[in-house]
Amino acid sequence: MARNSFTVRYNQTEEMNDMPAHTHLPAVLPAAIAVADAGALALRVHTEPQHAYRTPFARDSARILHARAFRRLAGKTQVFTRLPSDQVSDHIRSRLTHTLEVAQISRTVAQALGLNAALAEALALTHDIGHPPFGHAGEKALDHALKAHGLSFDHNLHALRIVTWFEQRYAGFRGLNLTLGVREGIIKHSRDYSSATHPELAGYFLDQRPPLEAQLIDLTDEIAYLTADLEDGLDSGILNLSQVRDGVELFRRFLSQAQAEYAAAAPRLLANEALRQILNALVTDLLSETSARVARSGAATLEQVRHAPMRLAALSPAMEEARAQAKHFLYANFYNAPAMQEAHEHAGEVIAGLFAYFMEDPGRLPADHQFHIATEGPARIVTDYLAGMTDSYVEQCWAHSRAG
Ligand code: MG
């Protein structure tokens, strides 16, 4: 019986493989472009024996997945947590669920292109680990507080501090002792740093492009949150269907297709179909455009990707325009919507208030944070402490600071 059902499934798969493809499969990139599991990028600061059956980058993914900072992503706002009715919704994305969505997309893209999927997954899992509580409003408030001390807040650099220092799980070293490839990707996935302004990052090939596995993450992040934020915006009632249809060209295109195909379906399901197709179209475009750019550049090795005049992972110009248009819509109607204003102001007040509270008496910080004030100064250490907090913990501290 079991054997028969297996046979049926197997045959169905065969049939699907024989069907004419709706989209062309992307060209798999030359093998030497992928980051190798052995070599310089797989090295760690503290030498460890190789694992019998896990690659170095798969081990890094596991180390991140088991880290405390990773678990705290569950308690951090992605865009918002409270509905306009002031109720907390359990369906809205947190930084954790967003991160898992980015990991899923990144793994798919890396696999389809023949890149190192384990490295792409590790980078996706860490890409938001340096974000403070309260989403971008929290990040802005923290950066603002630091500016008064001649410093700034950068979530990529903060992520590097977390994985190289704050996480303490291992008896032999501080931090997670991640591979060079993952540490390089953490800082370079979304921007380039110069060695003039960041001499401390000199070991991370600052004059070179990052590998494609890292270049992809900025785009898979954009793809994940663009579609997810439209869904969360609609679910929360902050956005409505006709507004999104009229305001987002990509959504309009795929919604009409869904309406034509499922005339009787509920509007909510049609919206989901449209979002599903938008995600698929963005990922497919990223695959084909990246393959095309690599082919045009003539790059056949990682070294050549590193020395290409520009990053090679990209959306096509037409899709990039559609993406930018949708993002512009989200900024105007969702991220900066009047319904969000109160939450943004609250975030600013809490972060600025707590920053001042700990700066006034750094003795209020936990002992292991105080220890580093002598070398790094109080402003950076207070920031480290605040940035690590979840939304609920920062609220507790805020209430405590005001009660005292
Ligand atoms: Mg992200």
Boltz pocket constraint, residues with backbone or C-beta under 6 A from the ligand:
constraints:
  - pocket:
      binder: B
      contacts: [[A, 98], [A, 102], [A, 127], [A, 128], [A, 221]]
      max_distance: 6.0
